[in-house]
Amino acid sequence: MKIKVLFALFFLIFSFNTNAATVECSFTAGEAYDISSGEWVGSAGWEDIWDLFGEGITLPLENSLLQLLDSQEIFRAGSTDKGTVYLLGGEMGVEGRLSSVQNGTIIIYSGFCSVGFG
């Protein structure tokens, strides 16, 4: 009986979802920089961004990161197959950046994000 109670308690403790929120980001601009010199090497047009992201990306946001949206500090929200996502909460909403490194070039896409629950 004690083992069943312990198992049930263990299941209840670790079954809570730590990702109750999701972030949806739509990107509107993209720029590329040479990783060794920092030189700006180009921009992505609207069609390129649409081909890459479509209507945007969605990723889970850990509950522990929600408070950082009010801190007005940049923080790492997570990763996708396209790169690492950083967020900055402010008075105008949530700004998002996705960065990746490809062939000696760092690429940064910027846009706006929304946070949903449930």
Order of alpha helices (4+ residues) and beta strands (2+ residues): alpha-beta-beta-alpha-beta-alpha-beta-beta-beta-beta
